[in-house]
Amino acid sequence: MEDAYRLTVAEASRLIGEGRLTPIRLLESVLGRIEELEPRVEAWVTLDEEGARASAEALTREAEEGDLRSLVHGIPVGVKDIYFTGGLRTTMGSPIYADYVPTFDAETVRLLREAGAVIPGKTETTEFAYADPAPTRNPWNLEHTPGGSSSGSAAAVASGMCPSALGSQTGGSVIRPAAFCGVVGMKPTYDLISREGVYPLSWSLDHVGFFTRTVEDAAIMLGALTGRTFAGEIPSHEMRAPRLGLLRGFFQERAHEAVWGGLEEAVERLRDAGAYVVEAALPDSFGLVLPAHRVIFASETASIHQDLFGARREDFRPLIRGLIASGLLVPASAYLKARRFKGKFAREVGALLRDVDCLLTPASVTPALRGLESTGDASFNSPWSLCGFPSITVPSGLTAEGLPVGLQLVASPYGEGGLLGAAMWCEEVMGFPKDPMDP
């Protein structure tokens, strides 16, 4: 199966379970795809071919003996380069950590290995997971950004260099790059998945997230990271058309014409298929969401980096340097007010979700931007990072220029089963192709 890299997580898992595909053959196909595309896409910082092969061979023997650990047994999963990997270089996208090798795995990486996932390597990230771009290019058009900060993970999954990859989101770093690259991106509830061993950017805003090419795959990945069976929850929601609360106002005013036009087309298709779509009113406090997010973000980032920044300021790139410098100037009273507002906003969003299954917005302000100078605008995603509610990107179509756009669904805390069910229903209606992109 030379083209096994084209398989989704679920497809590969079924074939491995049936004995028709081995983990080592799947890995070799993925490594061949990486060798073919990496010079153009630049999605990887560090590859661990030797370690991955050793793992895949051991997992192949287990599978041949009928010992399958989980649905990700033998599945290659890329890991964003802010997740610690014991014995494997972890750079945080910074020259300061260019040669840093952790002695232990992040809890998420440990869980994936325990579940039988194979780690082929570390994917590119913006510096310290902020806004200074990584070298990665968008597989849909190499002249465009894949988004950030989980740049390499989104591009690797979109191009078939791995069927799934870990990312993280503090503002919009899972949902937006997923939209830019035409894949599924999921950001679960804030504290559903451990962040131990993930280099922090903002303690109260950082979320573990991941990328796949289908919603079913997202359910499998979430199960591997939580020990729960989310894939089993989906069928109970799959047959019922979801109730969606469409948010206009800020989102319609700020969205690029192609993005909002694509959303309206998607809404019509969802309604025609039976979805109940009602307009939901943003709370009066919404105007303070982005300023509050920024205050918390800057303050916590400054606190995390303060000592290192004082010693090696010039080794920080311009955008992260500016964020830290501004954060050092934020009064404690402003930070505490922003944290109080965070709780208030979460309550108000919770009230919006009492009458619908999910809130619906575009997944990004614009399609993928031309050039690598900016990773894009996180404004449509930061509100849900602030309140910590789970969200997901469902690819919904292409612009006239052939760039992907996506829907963003937001659900109540710990409502991942319902969110995945609604997303799968929308995915089926949208009919977006799941095949990996050939740059």
N, C-alpha and C positions, 0 to 999 in steps of 0.2 A: 504494500500500500504506500507507494511513493507520495501520493497526494493525501495522506492521512491528516496532514496539517489542516485540511479543509473541514475536518469534522468539528462539530460543536462538542462541548463537554459531555452533554447527554448522549450524543451519538457515539462518541469514543467510549464512554463508560459502558454502554450497552454491548458494543462489540468486544470489549475486554472481558466483560462478564460472560459472554457467549463463547469465548475462546477463539474468536475470529480475528483478533488484533492483540498484539502484545504491547506492554508499556515501552519496551525498548524500540520496537518498530515505530511506534508513534513518536517517540522522542527523536529518533533519527530523521523522520520526516520533518519535524519541527526545526531541528538543527540545520537541515538542508535548506529550508525556507529562510532561516536567519542568514545563512551564508550567502544566499542569493540576493536578499533585499537590504541587509543591514548597511552596506556602503551607501545606499541612497536614502534610507529612512532614518538611520541613526537612532534607533530606539533603545539600545543597550549600552550600559556603562561597563559592565563586567559580565562575562560569560563563564560558566563553570561546567564545561562540557564533560570533563573527567568525573566530577562529582555527580553530575546528572546521570551519566551513563551507569555509574556504579549503582545509584539508587534505582534506576529503571530496570537494570538487570535483576536486582534483588526482588523488586516488585513483580517482575515477570515470573520468577520462580514461585513466588507466593501465589500468583494468579493461576499458574499451571497446577498447583496443588489444591486449588479451590478456595484459597484463603484471600478473599477480597475485603479490604479494610473498610471501604466506603465507596460512595459514588465518584469520588475523585481519585480512586486507586489508579495510579499510572498516568494521571493527567498532568501535563506540563503547565505550571503556573509561574508567570513572571512576577517579580517582587520589586516594587518601587524602592529606589535607593536611599530611602530614609528608614527602612525597616532593617533592624539589625539581623545579620545572618552570621552565625558562629563560624569562624574560619574563612569567611568570604568577605572581601572588601566592601565597605559601606561608606560612601563618600559624602552623602547629603548634598551632592551637586556643588561642593565647595572645595577649593584648593586647600583649605585648612585641614580637611579630612581626606585628602587624596590617597593616603596610604593607611587609613584606619581599618583595622580588622577586628570586629567584635569577638568576644569569647563566648557569646551565647546568642540564641535565636530570639527574636521578638516572639511574644506569645502567639500571635497569629501565624507566624512562620512555623513555630513548633506544632501548632494544631494541624496545619496543612501537611507537614511531613508525617505526623502521626496518622493522619487520615489516608496517607498514601500518595500525596501529590509529589511531583518531581519539580525541583527548582532549577531551571536552566540558567538563570542568572538574574542580574539586577538591572532594572529599567531606568532610563533617564528621568531626572527630576529637575525642576528649576532649583536655583540655589536655596537651600534650607526650605524648600517647598513654598517659596514665595513667588515673586513675579519676574525675576530676571530669567529670560528664556533659556531653555535647554536647546541643544542643536537639532532636536528631533523635528522631522517633517511630516506633514499630513499625507497619508497614503492615497487619499482621494485626489490630491493635487500637491505635488512636492514643493510648490512655491507658496504654500499656505501653512499657517501654524496648526499643530494638532491640539492646541490649547495647553493649559497648564493648571496646576503644577505637575500633574500626573501624566506628563507628555508622553514618555516612552511607553507606559503601560497601555494607554489608549491606542497609540499607533501600532504597537506590537499585536494587540488583539485584532484590530481592524484589518491588518495585513496578513494575518494567519501565522505570525511568528510565535504565537502561543494562543491557546483557546481561552485563557483567562489570565488576569493579572491583578495584583493588589495595587490600589492607589490610596490617596487620602484626600480629605476635603476640609478646609478651614473656611474658605469663602465659597468657591465654586469648582474645585479642582478635580471632581469626579464627574459631576453632571454636565459641565460645560465641555470638557474634552470628549466625553462620550457623544455629545451632540455633534461636535465638530468632525468626529471620525466615524459617525454612523454606526455606533455600537450601543449596547445597553450598559449604563453605568448606574450603580446602586450605592447610595449612602444610607446605611441603616440608622436607627435611633442612636443618639449620642453615645450612650454608655452600654449599648448592647454587646459590643465587641471590645475586647481588651486593647488598650493602646500601649501596654507595657512593651518596652523595647522599640518603640517608634519614636524617632527624634522629634521632640515637640516644636510646634510653631506658636500655638496658642492653646493653653491647657483646656480652657472651657469651650473652645470652638472646634478643636481638631476632631475629625471623624475618620475611622477606618472605612474604606470603601473598596470597590473592585469593579472590574470590567469583564463583560462576556459578550457573545454575539447574539444570545437569545435570553429571554426572561426565564425560561426553564433552567438554563445554565446558572443564572443569577440565584435561583432558588437552591440549586445544588451547592453553589459556593457558600451561600449564607448558612446552609446546614452544616457544612464542613467547619465553618468558623464559629459556630455556636453550639454544635452538638444536638441541634433540633432538626426535625424533618419538615422543612418548609415546602419541599416539593410535594409532599402529601397533602398540604393544605390547599393547593391551587385548584384541584378539580371542583371543590365545593363552591368556588367563586367563578370558575371558568364559564359556566353555562348562564350565569346571570349578568346581564348588562349592567355595568357600574353606574352609580350616581356620581356625577362629577360637578364640582363647583368651579366655574370658569372665572378667573380673576382678570379683569380688564384694568382700567385706570392706569396706574404706574406702568404696568407691563405693556399695554397697548401703546402708551405714549412714548416709551423708550425703545421699543422693539424696532429693529430694521424692517423695512417694508416687506422684504422677502420672508422674514421670519414670521411676522404677524399674518401675512397672507397665507403662509403655509399652515399656521395654526388654525385659521378660519376654515380652510379647506379640510383639515383633519377633523375639526369639530363637526362639520356637515356630514362627513363620512361616518363618524361615530354615532351621530344622531340617527342617520339613515339605517345603521346597523342595530339600533335599539337602545343606545345609551341615553340616559337621562342627564342632560347637561343644562344646568341652571347657572345664571350669573351670581357670583358671590361678591359681597361688598367687603373691600379691605377695611380693617379697623382704622379709626381716626388717628391712631398713634403710628400708622405705618411710615409716615414721613420721618420718624426718628430711628427707624430700623437700621439704615445704612450708617448714619453717624454713630449709633451705639455700637454696632458691630466694629466699626473702625477704631473706636476708643478702646474697646476690650482687646482687639487684635493687636494694636500698636503697643499697648501697655504690657500685655503678657509676652509678646515677642521681645520687647526691650528687656524685660526682667530675665527671660531665658538666656539672652545673649550678652547681657551687660558686661560681665567680666571678660569674655572673649573679645567683645567689641572694643573694650578699653585697651586691650593688649595688641589686637591685630585689625584695627579699623580698616586699613587700606586693603586688606584681603577680602573684604565684603564687597560684592558688586553694588552698583548704584541704587537699585530699587530697595533691596533689603537693608542697605545702609540707611536710606532715608526713612524707612519704616521704624527702624530701631531708634534713630535720632529723634524722631517725632514722639515715639512712645516714652522716651526718657523725660519728656517735657509734660506729660499728662499728669495733672494733679490727682492725688488719691481720691478726692471727692468726686471727680468726674468719672473715674473708673468705677467707683461704688454705685453711682447713679446709673451708669450704663448696665451694670450687673443687675440692679433692681429692675430696670426696664426690660431686660432679657426675660425675667420671670413673668412680668406683666404681658409681654407680647406672646409668650408661649400660651398663657391662659386664653388670650383673645383668639389665637389661631385654633386652639382646641375647641372653642365655641363655634367657629366657622365649620368645623368638621363634624358637628353633631348631626347635621342633616344630609351630609354627602359622604361617600366613601373616600374620595380623594379630592384635593384641589388640583386644578389644571392650569398650567402656564406654559409659555415656550421654555425650552431648556437652556436657551442662550439668547443674549441680546442681539447678536449678529450671527451669520454663518462664519465659518473659519476665515480669519483675516489673512490677507495676502502679506507675505513677508514673515520674518521671525523676530521682529522687534517687539511685538506684544503678544501675550497669550490670550488676550480677550478680556471682556468685561464680566465680572462675577455678580453683577447686581441682581440678576434673577434667581440666584442660588443662595446668596449670603443670608437672606431672611430665614431660610430653613436650617442653615448652619447655626444661626444665632439661637433659634428656639430649640434646635436639636431634634426636629421631627424627621422621620425617614422620607427619602425621596428617591426617585428613579427616572432615568432617561429612557424613553422609547423612541427609536428612530422612526420618523414619519414621512420623509420624502426628500426630494432634492430641489435645490434652487435652479433657476434657468442656467446658471453657470456650472451645474452639476455638483454642487456641494451639499452635504447632508444637513438637515435640520431635524430637531426632535421635540417631543412633548416631555414636559416635566410633570410628574404626578407626585403629590405630597400627601402623606397619611398621618394619622394620629400616632403618638409614641407607642412602640411595641406592636404596631399594627402591620408588621411586615407581611404576614400571611395575606391579608386583604389587599395590601399594596401590590404584591406580586400577582394576585389573582386579577386585579383590575388592569395591571400592566400587560399581562398575558392576553387578556381579552382585547385590549387596544392594539397590541402587537399583531394579532391575527387580522384585525380589521385593516390596519395600515399596510400589511403585506410587504414590508421593507425587506429586501434581500439579505440573507444571513451569510452569504458566501464572503470569504475574505477578499479584500481589495487587492488588485494587482497594480502597483504604482505605475 
